[in-house]
């Protein structure tokens, strides 16, 4: 994936929002470019002139209180919401993993992984992706027999099999127990380094943000209110003085500690 980021990206299918310029192809130095993004739901303003840049291969985490517009932004970048105004520049190849794995219960795990890919379902392609998330042994199982962590890994495999230049993650670990969540976080960090795609992760977990991000953005009132560069050496130690200091700064920005 790292080398694929060097090619020119083709135009994605993202129609313009009302009054906006819509989306165009991302250049080599930018995976995501958002300018003056605005989104309302009736009288409620959710995104208020938001600007955002994400570099190719950069891991960006988005924090903020519920209702601040995090998931709305992600849905626009994923081409799931077209009713916006402003300019959105994204890669043609992008994939999304949500909090709910959204696996089709009537299809086996491997067929869920390649669902939607062009051509006939390719088991070899699915197996390669499942190997990456340590789930190849579940390829022929039905989704209902998977644990929560296994189902989320299948969802990640389905996203990565598309070889995205941009991976969008909408609180994918929120429903997992604490131990499974730590393992899933480590897996995502490993997969990101292997594939080299840009990542935008939406989460409420401050520790998760410091653990994974190159850069952390805090949203408030539909805009980016704070930004933090995370230069800690990977893999990161949750108990280190620097880690704890960054975590505290984020909590202060979020109004949790003073």
FIRODREN-909460 format. One line per 4 residues: their letters; for each residue x, y, z of N, C-alpha, C. Coordinates in Angstrom, 2 decimals, padded with zeros to 5 digits. Layout:
# residues N
A) X,Y,Z,X,Y,Z,X,Y,Z | ...
# end
This chain:
# residues 258
XXXX) 000.81,-001.21,000.00,000.00,000.00,000.00,000.85,001.27,000.00 | 002.00,001.25,000.65,002.79,002.46,000.73,003.17,002.97,-000.65 | 003.53,002.04,-001.56,003.91,002.47,-002.90,002.70,002.95,-003.69 | 001.53,002.38,-003.41,000.35,002.79,-004.18,-000.02,004.24,-003.91
XXXX) 000.42,004.78,-002.78,000.13,006.17,-002.49,000.90,007.12,-003.39 | 001.90,006.62,-004.12,002.68,007.48,-004.99,002.03,007.70,-006.35 | 001.00,006.91,-006.65,000.36,007.08,-007.96,-000.65,008.21,-007.89 | -001.10,008.68,-009.05,-002.17,009.67,-009.09,-003.48,008.99,-008.75
XXXX) -004.30,009.65,-007.96,-005.60,009.11,-007.60,-006.63,009.57,-008.62 | -007.59,008.70,-008.91,-008.64,009.06,-009.87,-009.76,009.77,-009.13 | -010.63,010.43,-009.90,-011.72,011.18,-009.28,-012.68,010.24,-008.57 | -012.98,010.49,-007.29,-013.99,009.72,-006.59,-015.38,010.20,-006.97
XXXX) -016.37,009.35,-006.70,-017.74,009.74,-006.98,-018.32,010.35,-005.72 | -018.12,011.66,-005.55,-018.67,012.40,-004.42,-019.32,013.64,-004.99 | -020.64,013.70,-005.07,-021.30,014.85,-005.68,-021.15,016.07,-004.81 | -021.22,017.26,-005.41,-021.11,018.49,-004.64,-022.31,018.68,-003.73
XXXX) -022.06,019.26,-002.57,-023.16,019.62,-001.69,-023.77,020.93,-002.14 | -024.90,021.28,-001.59,-025.56,022.52,-001.99,-024.67,023.72,-001.72 | -024.40,024.50,-002.75,-023.60,025.70,-002.58,-022.11,025.44,-002.50 | -021.69,024.17,-002.61,-020.28,023.85,-002.46,-019.67,023.42,-003.77
XXXX) -018.37,023.12,-003.72,-017.67,022.72,-004.93,-017.52,021.23,-005.05 | -017.99,020.47,-004.04,-017.93,019.02,-004.12,-016.53,018.50,-003.96 | -016.30,017.25,-004.42,-015.02,016.59,-004.22,-014.28,016.44,-005.54 | -012.95,016.52,-005.45,-012.10,016.28,-006.60,-011.02,015.30,-006.18
XXXX) -010.13,014.94,-007.09,-009.12,013.94,-006.79,-008.06,014.50,-005.84 | -007.65,013.67,-004.90,-006.59,014.08,-003.99,-005.24,014.02,-004.69 | -004.38,014.96,-004.37,-003.05,014.97,-004.96,-002.09,014.11,-004.18 | -000.84,014.06,-004.64,000.12,013.18,-004.02,000.51,013.62,-002.61
XXXX) 000.40,014.90,-002.30,000.80,015.39,-000.99,-000.37,015.47,-000.02 | -001.56,015.15,-000.47,-002.75,015.26,000.37,-003.66,014.06,000.16 | -004.02,013.39,001.26,-005.01,012.31,001.18,-006.41,012.86,001.36 | -006.55,013.85,002.23,-007.84,014.49,002.48,-007.65,016.00,002.55
XXXX) -008.51,016.72,001.88,-008.51,018.18,001.98,-009.96,018.65,002.08 | -010.28,019.30,003.19,-011.63,019.79,003.43,-011.55,021.29,003.69 | -012.39,022.05,003.01,-012.40,023.49,003.19,-013.84,024.00,003.38 | -014.02,024.75,004.47,-015.29,025.45,004.74,-016.48,024.49,004.66
XXXX) -016.33,023.31,005.28,-017.39,022.29,005.23,-018.52,022.66,006.19 | -019.73,022.66,005.64,-020.90,023.04,006.42,-022.00,021.99,006.23 | -022.63,021.64,007.36,-023.72,020.66,007.32,-024.73,021.01,008.40 | -025.97,021.08,008.00,-027.04,021.34,008.96,-028.08,020.25,008.87
XXXX) -028.78,020.04,009.98,-029.93,019.15,010.03,-031.10,019.99,010.53 | -031.93,020.45,009.59,-032.97,021.38,009.96,-032.35,022.69,010.42 | -032.70,023.09,011.63,-032.15,024.33,012.18,-030.83,024.11,012.93 | -030.45,022.85,013.06,-029.25,022.53,013.84,-028.00,022.55,012.95
XXXX) -027.02,023.36,013.30,-025.76,023.41,012.57,-024.80,022.42,013.20 | -024.36,021.43,012.41,-023.49,020.37,012.92,-022.04,020.62,012.52 | -021.80,021.01,011.27,-020.47,021.37,010.81,-020.50,022.83,010.38 | -019.56,023.63,010.93,-019.64,025.08,010.75,-018.34,025.62,010.16
XXXX) -018.16,025.42,008.86,-016.97,025.95,008.20,-015.70,025.21,008.58 | -015.78,023.90,008.65,-014.65,023.08,009.10,-013.59,022.94,008.01 | -012.32,023.06,008.40,-011.18,022.84,007.51,-010.37,021.65,008.05 | -009.85,020.82,007.14,-009.09,019.63,007.55,-008.16,019.20,006.44
XXXX) -006.93,018.85,006.81,-005.98,018.22,005.89,-005.44,016.95,006.54 | -005.35,015.89,005.75,-004.71,014.65,006.20,-003.70,014.24,005.13 | -002.48,014.00,005.53,-001.43,013.63,004.59,-001.52,012.13,004.27 | -001.01,011.71,003.11,-000.96,010.28,002.80,-000.20,009.52,003.90
XXXX) -000.79,008.44,004.37,-000.14,007.61,005.38,-000.25,008.13,006.79 | -000.91,009.27,007.00,-001.02,009.85,008.34,-002.17,009.22,009.11 | -001.96,008.98,010.41,-003.00,008.45,011.29,-003.53,009.60,012.13 | -004.77,010.00,011.84,-005.41,011.11,012.54,-006.57,010.58,013.36
XXXX) -006.65,011.04,014.61,-007.75,010.66,015.50,-008.59,011.88,015.81 | -009.90,011.71,015.77,-010.85,012.79,016.00,-011.59,012.53,017.31 | -011.45,013.47,018.25,-012.12,013.41,019.54,-013.16,014.51,019.64 | -014.07,014.34,020.58,-015.06,015.39,020.82,-016.28,014.82,021.50
XXXX) -017.05,015.68,022.13,-018.27,015.25,022.80,-019.29,014.73,021.79 | -020.20,013.93,022.26,-021.27,013.43,021.40,-022.04,014.61,020.80 | -022.32,014.52,019.50,-023.06,015.56,018.82,-022.23,016.69,018.27 | -020.89,016.59,018.38,-020.04,017.69,017.92,-019.79,017.64,016.41
XXXX) -020.18,016.53,015.75,-020.04,016.44,014.29,-019.01,015.45,013.81 | -018.42,014.66,014.70,-017.36,013.71,014.30,-017.86,012.71,013.27 | -018.93,012.01,013.60,-019.44,010.98,012.70,-020.03,011.57,011.43 | -020.58,012.78,011.52,-021.10,013.45,010.32,-019.96,013.72,009.34
XXXX) -018.84,014.21,009.86,-017.67,014.44,009.01,-017.21,013.14,008.37 | -017.13,012.09,009.15,-016.68,010.81,008.61,-017.62,010.31,007.52 | -018.91,010.45,007.71,-019.88,009.99,006.72,-019.75,010.78,005.41 | -019.45,012.05,005.51,-019.25,012.85,004.29,-018.00,012.36,003.55
XXXX) -016.92,012.12,004.28,-015.69,011.64,003.65,-015.89,010.25,003.03 | -016.80,009.47,003.61,-017.07,008.13,003.11,-018.07,008.11,001.96 | -018.59,009.27,001.56,-019.60,009.38,000.50,-020.94,008.77,000.92 | -021.24,008.88,002.21,-022.52,008.40,002.72,-023.48,009.55,003.03
XXXX) -023.01,010.76,002.90,-023.83,011.95,003.15,-023.44,012.99,002.10 | -024.40,013.37,001.27,-024.13,014.29,000.16,-024.70,015.70,000.39 | -025.45,015.86,001.46,-026.18,017.12,001.65,-025.34,018.11,002.45 | -024.20,018.51,001.87,-023.27,019.41,002.55,-022.90,020.56,001.62
XXXX) -022.25,021.56,002.19,-021.70,022.66,001.41,-020.22,022.79,001.75 | -019.41,023.16,000.76,-017.97,023.27,000.97,-017.21,022.38,000.01 | -015.92,022.33,000.18,-015.05,021.53,-000.69,-014.50,020.33,000.06 | -014.63,019.15,-000.56,-014.14,017.91,000.02,-013.28,017.20,-001.02
XXXX) -012.02,016.94,-000.68,-011.10,016.25,-001.57,-010.67,014.96,-000.91 | -010.99,013.83,-001.53,-010.71,012.52,-000.94,-010.18,011.57,-002.01 | -009.49,010.48,-001.61,-009.07,009.48,-002.59,-010.26,008.70,-003.14 | -010.10,008.17,-004.31,-011.14,007.32,-004.88,-011.26,006.03,-004.08
XXXX) -010.12,005.50,-003.65,-010.14,004.22,-002.92,-010.17,004.52,-001.42 | -011.32,004.28,-000.82,-011.45,004.46,000.61,-012.41,003.40,001.14 | -012.27,003.12,002.42,-013.09,002.09,003.05,-013.45,002.52,004.45 | -014.55,001.94,004.97,-015.07,002.34,006.27,-015.30,001.10,007.14
XXXX) -014.97,001.22,008.41,-015.35,000.21,009.41,-016.09,000.95,010.53 | -017.27,000.44,010.86,-018.11,001.09,011.85,-018.04,000.37,013.20 | -018.71,000.95,014.19,-018.78,000.32,015.51,-019.43,-001.05,015.42 | -020.51,-001.16,014.66,-021.14,-002.45,014.40,-020.48,-003.07,013.17
XXXX) -020.05,-004.33,013.24,-019.35,-004.94,012.10,-020.16,-005.01,010.81 | -021.49,-005.07,010.93,-022.39,-005.07,009.77,-022.07,-006.19,008.79 | -021.89,-007.39,009.32,-021.69,-008.57,008.48,-023.05,-009.16,008.10 | -023.18,-009.60,006.87,-024.42,-010.22,006.42,-024.52,-011.62,007.01
XXXX) -025.56,-011.93,007.80,-025.62,-013.21,008.51,-025.80,-014.42,007.61 | -026.28,-014.22,006.38,-026.51,-015.34,005.47,-025.32,-015.63,004.56 | -024.22,-014.91,004.76,-023.00,-015.18,003.99,-021.88,-015.59,004.93 | -021.04,-016.51,004.48,-019.90,-016.94,005.30,-018.95,-015.76,005.51
XXXX) -018.04,-015.93,006.45,-017.11,-014.86,006.77,-016.31,-014.44,005.56 | -015.77,-015.40,004.81,-014.92,-015.01,003.69,-015.73,-014.30,002.60 | -016.97,-014.70,002.41,-017.80,-014.01,001.41,-018.18,-012.61,001.88 | -018.31,-012.40,003.17,-018.53,-011.05,003.69,-017.33,-010.16,003.41
XXXX) -016.13,-010.72,003.50,-014.92,-009.93,003.31,-014.82,-009.37,001.89 | -015.21,-010.15,000.90,-015.08,-009.70,-000.50,-016.39,-009.16,-001.05 | -017.37,-008.99,-000.19,-018.66,-008.47,-000.62,-018.50,-007.09,-001.27 | -019.03,-006.97,-002.48,-018.99,-005.68,-003.16,-017.80,-005.48,-004.07
XXXX) -016.80,-006.36,-004.00,-015.67,-006.23,-004.91,-016.11,-006.62,-006.32 | -015.51,-006.04,-007.34,-015.90,-006.38,-008.71,-015.53,-007.83,-009.05 | -016.31,-008.42,-009.94,-016.04,-009.78,-010.37,-016.61,-010.81,-009.42 | -016.33,-012.07,-009.72,-016.81,-013.17,-008.89,-016.08,-013.17,-007.55
XXXX) -016.74,-013.62,-006.46,-016.09,-013.68,-005.16,-014.81,-014.52,-005.23 | -013.72,-013.97,-004.78,-012.40,-014.60,-004.87,-011.98,-015.05,-003.47 | -012.02,-016.34,-003.24,-011.70,-016.87,-001.92,-010.24,-016.59,-001.54 | -009.35,-016.67,-002.51,-007.93,-016.44,-002.23,-007.69,-015.02,-001.72
XXXX) -008.36,-014.05,-002.33,-008.25,-012.66,-001.89,-008.78,-012.51,-000.46 | -009.93,-013.14,-000.20,-010.51,-013.09,001.14,-009.60,-013.73,002.17 | -009.02,-014.87,001.83,-008.16,-015.58,002.77,-006.91,-014.78,003.11 | -006.36,-014.07,002.13,-005.18,-013.24,002.38,-005.52,-012.14,003.39
XXXX) -006.70,-011.54,003.23,-007.12,-010.48,004.15,-007.41,-011.05,005.54 | -008.03,-012.21,005.59,-008.33,-012.83,006.88,-007.06,-013.28,007.60 | -006.07,-013.70,006.86,-004.77,-014.04,007.47,-004.18,-012.83,008.18 | -004.33,-011.67,007.57,-003.77,-010.44,008.14,-004.38,-010.11,009.50
XXXX) -005.64,-010.48,009.68,-006.31,-010.17,010.96,-006.45,-011.42,011.82 | -005.69,-012.46,011.50,-005.66,-013.70,012.29,-007.04,-014.35,012.41 | -007.74,-014.41,011.27,-009.09,-014.95,011.28,-009.32,-015.97,010.17 | -008.26,-016.45,009.56,-008.41,-017.38,008.45,-009.12,-018.66,008.87
XXXX) -008.95,-019.06,010.12,-009.58,-020.29,010.61,-011.09,-020.16,010.73 | -011.62,-018.95,010.60,-013.06,-018.73,010.68,-013.68,-018.45,009.31 | -012.94,-018.65,008.25,-013.37,-018.24,006.91,-014.72,-018.83,006.50 | -014.97,-020.07,006.85,-016.20,-020.73,006.40,-017.31,-020.71,007.45
XXXX) -017.09,-019.98,008.54,-018.11,-019.89,009.58,-019.15,-018.84,009.22 | -020.31,-018.93,009.91,-021.33,-017.89,009.78,-021.02,-016.78,010.78 | -021.33,-015.53,010.45,-021.03,-014.42,011.35,-021.59,-014.58,012.76 | -022.71,-015.27,012.91,-023.35,-015.37,014.23,-022.50,-016.14,015.24
XXXX) -021.55,-016.95,014.79,-020.73,-017.72,015.73,-019.46,-016.96,016.13 | -019.21,-015.81,015.54,-018.02,-015.04,015.87,-018.21,-014.28,017.18 | -017.11,-014.12,017.90,-017.14,-013.24,019.07,-017.16,-011.79,018.59 | -017.37,-010.87,019.52,-017.38,-009.46,019.14,-016.06,-009.03,018.52
XXXX) -014.96,-009.46,019.10,-013.64,-009.12,018.56,-013.39,-009.73,017.20 | -013.83,-010.97,017.02,-013.66,-011.63,015.72,-014.49,-010.94,014.64 | -015.71,-010.56,014.98,-016.56,-009.87,014.01,-015.95,-008.54,013.60 | -015.34,-007.83,014.55,-014.72,-006.56,014.21,-013.48,-006.77,013.35
XXXX) -012.74,-007.85,013.60,-011.59,-008.16,012.74,-012.03,-008.51,011.33 | -013.16,-009.20,011.20,-013.70,-009.48,009.87,-014.07,-008.19,009.16 | -014.62,-007.24,009.91,-014.96,-005.93,009.34,-013.71,-005.19,008.87 | -012.63,-005.28,009.65,-011.36,-004.66,009.23,-010.82,-005.33,007.97
XXXX) -010.92,-006.66,007.91,-010.45,-007.37,006.72,-011.24,-006.93,005.49 | -012.54,-006.75,005.65,-013.39,-006.30,004.54,-012.99,-004.90,004.07 | -012.57,-004.05,005.01,-012.12,-002.71,004.63,-010.77,-002.75,003.94 | -009.83,-003.51,004.49,-008.47,-003.52,003.96,-008.33,-004.27,002.65
XXXX) -009.24,-005.22,002.38,-009.16,-005.97,001.13,-009.36,-005.05,-000.08 | -009.93,-003.88,000.16,-010.13,-002.89,-000.90,-008.89,-002.04,-001.15 | -007.83,-002.31,-000.41,-006.56,-001.58,-000.54,-006.80,-000.06,-000.56 | -007.42,000.44,000.49,-007.80,001.87,000.49,-006.60,002.79,000.66
XXXX) -006.69,003.95,000.07,-005.74,005.03,000.35,-006.19,005.81,001.58 | -007.47,005.67,001.93,-008.02,006.31,003.13,-008.91,005.30,003.84 | -008.58,005.02,005.11,-009.37,004.12,005.94,-010.08,004.95,007.01 | -011.41,004.85,007.02,-012.24,005.61,007.95,-012.78,004.66,009.01
XXXX) -012.51,004.96,010.27,-012.90,004.09,011.38,-013.81,004.86,012.33 | -015.06,004.44,012.45,-016.03,005.14,013.29,-016.26,004.35,014.57 | -015.48,004.64,015.60,-015.55,003.98,016.91,-015.61,002.45,016.78 | -014.67,001.84,016.07,-014.76,000.41,015.81,-014.53,-000.47,017.04
XXXX) -014.00,000.09,018.13,-013.69,-000.73,019.31,-014.65,-000.47,020.46 | -015.63,000.40,020.27,-016.46,000.87,021.39,-017.22,-000.26,022.08 | -017.64,-001.27,021.34,-018.47,-002.33,021.92,-017.66,-003.50,022.47 | -016.33,-003.42,022.39,-015.48,-004.54,022.81,-015.14,-004.42,024.29
XXXX) -014.91,-005.58,024.93,-014.45,-005.56,026.31,-013.02,-005.03,026.36 | -012.55,-004.68,027.55,-011.28,-003.97,027.71,-010.09,-004.73,027.11 | -009.99,-006.03,027.38,-008.85,-006.81,026.89,-008.91,-006.95,025.37 | -010.08,-007.25,024.84,-010.23,-007.39,023.38,-009.95,-006.06,022.69
XXXX) -010.34,-004.98,023.34,-010.11,-003.66,022.77,-008.62,-003.35,022.64 | -007.84,-003.69,023.66,-006.40,-003.46,023.61,-005.78,-004.25,022.46 | -006.20,-005.51,022.30,-005.68,-006.34,021.21,-006.08,-005.76,019.85 | -007.31,-005.25,019.75,-007.77,-004.68,018.49,-007.00,-003.40,018.15
XXXX) -006.70,-002.59,019.16,-005.92,-001.38,018.94,-004.52,-001.73,018.42 | -003.90,-002.72,019.02,-002.57,-003.15,018.57,-002.62,-003.66,017.14 | -003.69,-004.39,016.81,-003.83,-004.92,015.45,-003.99,-003.79,014.43 | -004.79,-002.80,014.76,-004.98,-001.68,013.84,-003.66,-000.94,013.61
XXXX) -002.89,-000.73,014.67,-001.60,-000.07,014.53,-000.67,-000.87,013.61 | -000.68,-002.18,013.76,000.16,-003.05,012.92,-000.30,-003.01,011.47 | -001.60,-003.09,011.23,-002.14,-003.08,009.87,-001.89,-001.74,009.19 | -002.04,-000.66,009.93,-001.78,000.67,009.37,-000.33,000.80,008.93
XXXX) 000.61,000.35,009.75,002.01,000.45,009.39,002.34,-000.43,008.20 | 001.64,-001.55,008.07,001.89,-002.47,006.96,001.33,-001.93,005.65 | 000.14,-001.34,005.71,-000.53,-000.90,004.49,-000.17,000.53,004.09 | 000.13,001.36,005.06,000.56,002.72,004.73,-000.54,003.66,004.29
XXXX) -001.79,003.33,004.53,-002.88,004.21,004.12,-003.10,005.30,005.17 | -003.71,006.40,004.74,-004.14,007.41,005.69,-005.33,006.86,006.48 | -005.40,007.24,007.77,-006.48,006.76,008.63,-007.11,007.94,009.35 | -008.43,007.96,009.39,-009.16,008.87,010.26,-010.01,008.03,011.20
XXXX) -009.67,008.08,012.49,-010.37,007.31,013.51,-011.19,008.25,014.38 | -012.48,007.98,014.48,-013.36,008.70,015.38,-013.50,007.88,016.65 | -013.27,008.50,017.81,-013.36,007.78,019.08,-013.69,008.74,020.20 | -014.15,008.19,021.33,-014.32,008.94,022.56,-013.20,008.62,023.55
XXXX) -012.33,007.69,023.20,-011.31,007.17,024.10,-010.02,007.98,023.96 | -009.71,008.79,024.96,-008.54,009.66,024.91,-007.25,008.83,024.89 | -007.19,007.79,025.70,-006.00,006.94,025.75,-005.77,006.27,024.40 | -006.83,005.81,023.77,-006.75,005.21,022.44,-006.19,006.20,021.43
XXXX) -006.59,007.44,021.55,-006.10,008.48,020.64,-004.59,008.65,020.76 | -004.09,008.77,021.99,-002.65,008.95,022.20,-001.88,007.71,021.77 | -002.47,006.55,021.95,-001.81,005.29,021.60,-001.59,005.16,020.10 | -002.55,005.63,019.29,-002.54,005.33,017.86,-002.15,006.49,016.95
XXXX) -002.40,007.71,017.36,-002.39,008.84,016.42,-001.01,009.41,016.13 | -000.85,009.90,014.90,000.21,010.86,014.57,-000.23,012.26,014.98 | -001.56,012.49,014.85,-002.12,013.81,015.15,-003.52,013.61,015.70 | -003.85,014.38,016.74,-005.17,014.30,017.37,-005.87,015.63,017.21
XXXX) -007.12,015.57,016.77,-007.94,016.76,016.59,-009.13,016.68,017.53 | -009.44,017.79,018.18,-010.59,017.87,019.08,-011.63,018.78,018.45 | -012.82,018.23,018.23,-013.90,019.00,017.63,-014.78,019.63,018.70 | -015.28,020.83,018.37,-016.22,021.53,019.26,-017.06,022.47,018.40
XXXX) -018.36,022.37,018.56,-019.29,023.24,017.82,-019.05,023.19,016.31 | -018.82,022.00,015.80,-018.72,021.82,014.36,-017.42,022.26,013.71 | -016.40,022.53,014.52,-015.10,022.94,013.99,-013.98,022.23,014.74 | -012.77,022.28,014.18,-011.60,021.75,014.87,-011.15,022.82,015.87
XXXX) -011.30,022.52,017.15,-010.99,023.49,018.20,-009.54,023.39,018.66 | -008.98,022.17,018.65,-007.61,021.96,019.12,-006.95,020.90,018.25 | -005.63,020.99,018.14,-004.86,019.99,017.39,-003.59,019.68,018.16 | -003.21,018.41,018.18,-002.03,017.96,018.90,-001.23,016.98,018.05
XXXX) 000.04,017.25,017.87,000.95,016.31,017.21,001.49,015.34,018.25 | 001.43,014.04,017.95,001.92,013.02,018.88,003.22,012.45,018.32 | 004.33,012.81,018.93,005.65,012.40,018.44,006.27,011.29,019.28 | 005.46,010.60,020.08,005.98,009.52,020.92,006.44,008.35,020.07
XXXX) 007.50,007.70,020.50,008.04,006.53,019.79,007.03,005.38,019.87 | 006.88,004.66,018.77,006.02,003.48,018.74,006.86,002.22,018.95 | 006.29,001.18,019.60,005.00,001.13,020.28,005.02,001.98,021.54 | 003.88,002.55,021.87,003.80,003.52,022.95,003.44,002.86,024.28
XXXX) 004.00,003.41,025.33,003.77,002.89,026.67,002.76,003.77,027.40 | 001.62,003.19,027.76,000.56,003.97,028.40,000.98,004.59,029.74 | 001.98,003.99,030.37,002.39,004.47,031.69,003.52,005.51,031.64 | 004.03,005.82,030.44,005.15,006.76,030.35,004.70,008.17,030.74
XXXX) 005.64,008.96,031.22,005.35,010.32,031.65,004.80,011.16,030.49 | 005.39,011.01,029.32,004.96,011.79,028.16,003.55,011.40,027.73 | 003.26,010.11,027.76,001.93,009.62,027.39,000.88,010.20,028.33 | 001.15,010.13,029.61,000.21,010.62,030.61,000.00,012.13,030.47
XXXX) 001.07,012.86,030.15,000.96,014.31,029.99,000.07,014.68,028.80 | 000.24,013.97,027.68,-000.60,014.24,026.52,-002.06,013.88,026.81 | -002.25,012.77,027.51,-003.61,012.36,027.88,-004.28,013.44,028.73 | -003.55,013.98,029.68,-004.11,015.02,030.55,-004.45,016.28,029.75
XXXX) -003.58,016.66,028.83,-003.84,017.84,028.01,-005.13,017.68,027.21 | -005.32,016.51,026.64,-006.55,016.24,025.89,-007.79,016.29,026.78 | -007.68,015.73,027.97,-008.81,015.76,028.90,-009.15,017.19,029.30 | -008.13,018.03,029.42,-008.38,019.44,029.72,-009.12,020.11,028.56
XXXX) -008.67,019.84,027.34,-009.34,020.41,026.17,-010.79,019.97,026.08 | -011.05,018.72,026.53,-012.40,018.18,026.47,-013.24,018.59,027.67 | -012.62,019.33,028.59,-013.35,019.82,029.75,-013.58,018.81,030.83 | -012.77,017.72,030.82,-012.95,016.66,031.81,-012.14,016.96,033.08
XX) -010.91,017.49,032.94,-010.10,017.87,034.09,-009.66,019.32,033.91 | -009.29,019.96,035.00,-008.92,021.38,034.96,-007.60,021.57,035.69
# end
